[in-house]
Each structure stands twice: as structure tokens, then as C-alpha cells.
Amino acid sequence: MSGTTITHESASALQPASGNPGASVGRSRAASELGLKRREFELAVGLGHIRTLADDGGGGCRVERAEIERLRAREGFPQALRDRVEAVGTRQAAEIMRMTTVRFTRLARLGLLVPVAFYLNRYRAVVWLYLADELRQFAADEKNTSLLTRPLAETLRDQLDAGVDLRPRNWRGRHLGFLLRQTADDPWAQAAAPASLLDPLQISEIVPDPYERAHLNRHRTRPQPHGAPGSPAADLVEHLSTAQDADEIAWLRADLAQSMREARAQRPAPRPAPHHADPASRHLVPGPGSGRRPLGDRRRAADRRPALDSRRHAPERRRPPEPVGKRSGHHPGQRPARRSPGLLGRLFRRGA
């Protein structure tokens, strides 16, 4: 990886903003006042060089003003802090350790040198970054002299020939430590740390309850996205960030199961309040704009509707003829009174 010359501000130019000493600032503001780039600031937080507070508003961590003043008061600020978080690629790392890039890559694949971060270049190739301070310490240790100058042991060469590459797994292990360091004693954040390195299917098997799983996912941290979702770059980053080896998955599953038991005991996951419908409310007449009427009212209206409609729209039925006695008002055995002949009757009698 080719190096890039970065010009930093002098210590006198890094003046903190005035304000309450007990207040806190966001990540971007803290990085600016400490003279760090965003990547350097994230590494400093992950390595524990900068103490942070949880942001209740969901905006990530915050840094107290007193912590910024503590770091600024240390000897050698700001260069001393930058040196502790300096991350270099393979070419610069090989120069620091005075070896070829091929030999350095072989040592890193064997897990002897642990990367601290990675990113994808324009060709979607993975660029691993290593702490320069750790490389200097490794090279200065006399126990590692044979690894730096002599041929590798046969057992190590056999592993390389078999295609071993422990860089992704070692990075995941270090990233897990970063996540646990930022949990701020939150049991759900601690459970979300191993869950961040597991496949969602693995999580659903260990956390079958949907409310617990949703609460856990709110605390999960995933690496910064590379490319659009579903793109080759995004899939590659997802693969590197997810546990792949069987023993690694088993360890993370066990850690997640134990952390979930502790989280349930200390702070159960929030659930929606149970809804108990009032039986009497089903029979109340709804007010204007309240939508459909209750089922009980609709059923009673349906029961009444046929009777009302039959009286309103059904044709009038002819009443059966009443008995003669009832129609004329005389008693049985009594001869009915003779009716007077009408006009037609008188005409017929005249014609006869």
C-alpha cells in the first residue's frame, strides 16, 4: 500500500471550543479538537486510548470535555496520540520490520501479525492495516528473530501451502474486543457484540423471541458499508465481517447465549402492552367518524331490518272474508235484514 503524506495542525492550533467542562461533544467534534482523522479517532476509541460515553439519543458515543482536556495535557500531544493509532498497509509494514512484503504477508496469514482494520481499494481488493507501534514491538522482540530472518519451519510452510489465512478471523477477534470495550455496562450491548459477528440465521436460532431479537438488533454494530447493498464489494465486506470457521461460530454462539441469559435477568426486552378489549365497548354506539359500527349493533340492526322492510315494501295482503255473522252483526239463526235494491235492481224489475 502506498503511503500518503498527511499534514496535521500544530498543538497550538487545536484550540477546544469554550463551554461547560462537564459537557460532552460528538465524535466529529472530539476528533477535530484532538487533531485526529476519523479513522484515527475510531481506532483510538477501540483501543481504549479515548474514553467515551454512550449517547442516549442514538447518535453513537460522545466524549466528555474533561477527557479531551486530559488527552491534550499529556506530554507530546498531539503527535504522541497519533503515533499510538498509526495504521499502515503491507508495504509500509514490511519497511518497518525490514523484510520483504512477501515474507510479511506470510507471517500475517499465519496469524503472527494481527490487522487492526481493513478497507477495499478501487479494484475491490482487501487492504489490511496494522498498528505501526505493534510492528515495532514485534520486530524488537528477540524471540521473533528467527521469524524475521530465517526460513520458516516446515509446519508453518505446510499451513501456507494448505491456503491458511487467519487475517479475517484475527481481525474479527480484535473487532469484538473493540465492541465490548464500548458497551458501557449495557447488558444488551454486551450481547450484541458477539451477535455482530454472527449470521442472522445463527442469531435467530439462539434468540427465537422476535421482540428480544429486534431489541438485540438495535444494539448490533456492523462495519461501514462498501458500495450498494448486494454489490460484490458489500458482499465481500459482509463475508469478512461474519464468522466462518466452525469453532469460531460455536464460541460466538455460546458467548451470545450466556450474554442473553444475563440480559434477560437484568433488563427484559420491551414488549407491546397487552390489549384487553372492554366487553361493554363492543355494544356502544360509535360516535361520528368512528368507522364501522360494533358487530353487536350490526347484528341487531340486521335482525330488525326484515320486519321493518316487510311492513314498508311488501304488498298489502287481502284479509280473508269474515263470517257472515261477524260482518253483518246478527246472531246465528236470525234472518238478515233485507237490503234496499239499488238502481240496477230497479231497472231490471221494470224490464221484467
C-alpha positions in Angstrom: 0.0 0.0 0.0 1.4 3.4 -0.9 1.7 5.9 1.8 0.1 9.3 1.8 1.7 12.4 3.4 -0.7 14.0 5.9 -0.2 17.5 7.2 -1.6 17.9 10.8 -2.2 21.0 12.7 0.1 22.1 15.4 -0.8 21.7 19.0 -1.3 25.4 19.4 -3.8 25.4 16.6 -6.0 22.8 18.2 -8.0 25.0 20.5 -11.0 23.5 22.2 -14.3 25.3 22.0 -15.4 27.1 25.1 -18.1 25.6 27.1 -19.0 23.7 30.3 -16.1 21.5 31.4 -18.6 18.8 32.3 -20.3 18.8 29.0 -19.7 16.3 26.2 -19.2 16.6 22.4 -19.8 14.3 19.5 -17.3 12.1 17.7 -16.6 14.5 14.9 -16.0 17.5 17.2 -13.8 15.4 19.5 -11.7 14.1 16.7 -11.2 17.7 15.4 -10.2 19.0 18.8 -7.7 16.1 19.3 -6.2 16.6 15.8 -7.2 13.1 14.6 -8.7 11.9 11.4 -12.0 10.0 11.6 -10.2 6.6 11.1 -7.6 7.5 13.7 -10.2 8.6 16.2 -12.2 5.3 15.8 -9.0 3.3 16.4 -8.2 5.4 19.4 -11.6 4.7 20.9 -11.5 1.0 20.0 -8.0 0.6 21.6 -9.2 2.3 24.7 -7.0 5.4 24.3 -10.1 7.7 24.4 -12.8 7.1 27.0 -16.3 7.7 25.7 -19.9 7.9 26.9 -23.0 6.3 25.4 -25.3 8.7 23.6 -28.8 8.2 24.8 -30.1 10.0 21.6 -28.8 7.2 19.4 -26.0 9.2 17.8 -23.2 6.9 18.9 -20.7 7.6 21.6 -19.7 11.0 23.0 -16.6 12.3 24.6 -16.6 14.4 27.8 -14.9 17.7 27.7 -12.7 16.6 30.7 -11.4 13.6 28.7 -10.4 15.9 25.8 -8.6 18.2 28.3 -6.8 15.2 29.9 -5.5 14.0 26.5 -4.4 17.5 25.5 -2.5 17.9 28.7 -0.4 14.8 28.1 3.3 15.1 27.1 3.9 15.1 23.3 0.3 15.9 22.4 -0.8 15.6 19.6 1.9 13.6 17.9 2.2 11.1 20.7 -1.5 10.2 20.4 -1.2 9.9 16.6 1.7 7.6 16.8 -0.3 5.2 19.0 -3.0 4.9 16.4 -0.9 5.0 13.3 -2.1 2.2 10.9 0.0 1.1 7.9 -0.5 -1.2 4.9 1.6 -4.1 3.8 4.4 -2.2 2.1 5.0 0.3 5.0 4.7 -2.6 7.5 7.4 -4.5 5.7 9.6 -1.5 5.7 9.1 -1.0 9.5 10.1 -4.7 10.1 12.9 -4.6 7.4 11.6 -7.6 5.4 10.0 -8.2 2.0 6.3 -7.7 1.5 6.0 -11.4 0.6 7.5 -12.5 3.9 5.4 -10.1 5.9 2.2 -11.3 4.2 3.1 -14.9 5.0 3.6 -14.0 8.7 0.2 -12.2 8.7 -1.6 -15.2 7.0 -0.2 -17.4 9.8 -1.8 -15.1 12.4 1.5 -13.9 13.8 0.6 -10.3 13.0 -2.9 -9.2 13.6 -4.6 -6.5 11.5 -6.4 -3.7 13.2 -8.6 -2.6 10.2 -9.2 -3.1 6.5 -10.8 -1.4 3.5 -11.4 -2.2 -0.1 -9.4 -0.3 -2.8 -10.8 0.8 -6.2 -10.2 -2.7 -7.5 -12.2 -4.3 -4.7 -9.0 -5.8 -3.2 -8.8 -6.1 0.6 -6.2 -3.8 2.1 -5.3 -4.9 5.6 -4.0 -2.3 8.1 -1.6 -2.9 11.0 -0.6 -0.8 14.0 2.9 0.5 13.4 3.6 0.6 17.1 2.8 -3.2 17.4 5.0 -4.0 14.4 8.0 -2.2 16.0 7.4 -4.1 19.2 7.3 -7.4 17.3 10.5 -6.7 15.4 12.3 -5.6 18.6 11.4 -8.8 20.5 14.4 -11.2 20.3 12.0 -14.2 20.4 10.9 -13.3 16.9 14.4 -13.1 15.3 14.1 -16.4 13.6 10.7 -15.4 12.0 12.2 -12.3 10.6 15.4 -13.6 9.1 15.4 -17.4 8.9 13.4 -19.8 6.7 10.0 -20.7 8.2 9.5 -24.0 9.9 8.1 -26.9 7.9 4.9 -26.9 9.8 4.3 -23.3 9.0 5.1 -23.8 5.4 2.6 -26.7 5.2 -0.1 -24.4 6.6 0.6 -21.8 4.0 0.6 -24.4 1.2 -2.8 -25.5 2.5 -4.1 -22.0 2.0 -4.4 -20.8 5.6 -5.2 -17.1 6.0 -6.0 -16.1 9.6 -6.2 -12.3 8.9 -10.0 -12.1 8.7 -10.5 -14.2 11.8 -7.9 -12.3 13.8 -9.4 -9.0 12.7 -12.9 -10.2 13.9 -11.5 -11.2 17.2 -9.9 -7.8 17.7 -13.1 -6.1 16.5 -15.0 -8.0 19.1 -12.8 -6.6 21.7 -13.4 -3.1 20.4 -17.2 -3.6 20.6 -17.1 -5.0 24.2 -15.0 -2.0 25.3 -17.7 0.4 24.2 -20.7 -1.4 25.7 -20.8 0.9 28.8 -22.1 -1.9 31.1 -25.2 -2.3 29.0 -26.2 -6.0 29.1 -27.9 -5.8 25.7 -24.9 -4.0 24.1 -22.7 -6.7 25.5 -24.9 -9.4 24.0 -24.9 -7.6 20.7 -21.1 -7.6 20.4 -20.8 -11.4 19.6 -24.1 -11.2 17.6 -22.5 -8.6 15.3 -20.2 -11.3 14.0 -22.8 -14.0 13.5 -25.1 -14.7 10.6 -28.7 -13.6 11.2 -29.7 -17.3 10.9 -27.4 -18.2 13.8 -28.9 -15.4 15.9 -32.5 -16.5 15.2 -31.7 -20.0 16.5 -30.2 -18.6 19.7 -32.7 -15.8 20.2 -36.1 -17.2 18.8 -38.2 -14.5 20.5 -38.9 -11.8 17.9 -39.1 -8.9 20.5 -35.8 -9.9 22.0 -34.2 -10.3 18.6 -35.5 -6.9 17.5 -34.1 -5.3 20.7 -30.8 -7.0 20.2 -30.5 -5.9 16.5 -30.9 -2.3 17.6 -27.6 -2.7 19.5 -25.7 -4.6 16.8 -22.8 -2.8 15.1 -21.8 -3.6 11.6 -18.8 -2.3 9.6 -19.1 0.7 7.4 -20.9 -0.2 4.2 -18.8 -0.5 1.0 -20.9 0.0 -2.2 -24.6 -0.5 -2.7 -26.3 -3.3 -0.8 -26.0 -6.6 -2.7 -23.0 -5.4 -4.7 -19.8 -7.5 -4.9 -18.0 -5.1 -2.6 -20.8 -5.1 0.0 -20.9 -9.0 -0.1 -17.2 -9.2 0.4 -17.2 -6.9 3.4 -20.2 -8.9 4.8 -18.2 -12.1 4.4 -15.1 -10.8 6.1 -17.2 -9.4 9.0 -19.1 -12.7 9.6 -17.6 -15.7 11.5 -16.8 -18.5 9.0 -14.9 -21.3 10.9 -17.0 -23.9 12.8 -15.1 -23.4 16.1 -15.3 -19.7 15.8 -19.1 -19.9 15.3 -19.5 -22.3 18.2 -17.6 -20.0 20.5 -19.6 -16.9 19.5 -22.9 -18.8 19.8 -22.0 -19.9 23.4 -21.0 -16.3 24.3 -24.2 -14.9 22.9 -26.4 -17.5 24.7 -24.7 -16.6 28.0 -24.9 -12.9 27.4 -28.7 -13.2 26.5 -29.3 -15.0 29.8 -27.7 -12.2 31.7 -29.5 -9.5 29.7 -32.9 -11.1 30.3 -32.2 -11.3 34.0 -31.1 -7.6 34.3 -33.3 -5.9 31.8 -36.0 -7.8 29.9 -36.6 -6.7 26.3 -39.5 -4.2 25.8 -42.8 -5.7 24.6 -46.0 -4.1 23.5 -48.6 -3.7 26.2 -51.3 -6.4 26.1 -54.6 -5.2 24.6 -57.7 -6.1 26.7 -60.9 -5.1 24.9 -63.8 -3.9 27.1 -66.8 -6.3 26.6 -69.2 -3.4 27.1 -67.4 -1.3 24.4 -68.5 -3.7 21.7 -72.1 -2.7 22.2 -71.7 1.1 22.4 -73.0 3.2 19.7 -70.0 4.7 17.9 -69.6 8.4 17.6 -69.3 10.4 14.3 -66.3 9.4 12.2 -65.6 6.4 14.3 -65.8 4.0 11.4 -67.9 0.9 11.2 -70.4 0.1 14.0 -69.6 -2.7 16.5 -70.5 -6.2 15.5 -73.3 -6.4 18.1 -75.1 -3.4 16.7 -74.8 -4.6 13.2 -76.3 -7.9 14.1 -79.2 -6.3 15.9 -79.9 -4.0 13.1 -79.9 -6.9 10.7 -82.4 -8.7 12.9 -84.8 -5.7 12.8 -84.4 -4.8 9.2 -86.5 -7.6 7.7 -89.5 -6.7 9.8 -89.3 -3.0 9.0 -88.8 -3.6 5.3 -91.7 -6.2 5.1 -94.1 -3.6 6.5 -92.8 -0.9 4.3 -92.4 -2.6 0.9 -94.4 -5.8 1.0 -97.7 -5.8 -1.0 -100.8 -5.4 1.2 -102.4 -8.7 1.9 -106.1 -9.1 1.3 -107.9 -10.1 4.5 -110.0 -13.3 4.4 -113.7 -12.8 4.2 -115.2 -12.5 7.6 -118.0 -14.8 8.7 -121.4 -13.6 7.8 -122.5 -13.2 11.4 -119.5 -11.1 12.2 -119.7 -9.0 9.1 -123.5 -8.1 9.5 -123.6 -8.1 13.2 -126.6 -10.5 13.6 -126.8 -13.7 15.6 -126.9 -17.2 14.2 -130.4 -18.3 13.3 -131.6 -14.7 12.7 -132.5 -13.8 9.2 -130.5 -11.0 7.9 -132.2 -7.7 7.1 -133.2 -7.2 3.5 -131.1 -4.6 1.7 -132.8 -2.0 -0.4 -132.5 -2.6 -4.2 -130.1 -0.4 -6.0 -130.5 1.4 -9.3 -129.7 -1.7 -11.4 -132.2 -3.7 -9.5 -135.0 -1.3 -10.1 -134.2 -1.2 -13.9 -134.2 -5.0 -14.1 -137.6 -5.2 -12.4 -139.1 -2.7 -14.8 -137.8 -4.7 -17.8 -139.3 -7.8 -16.4 
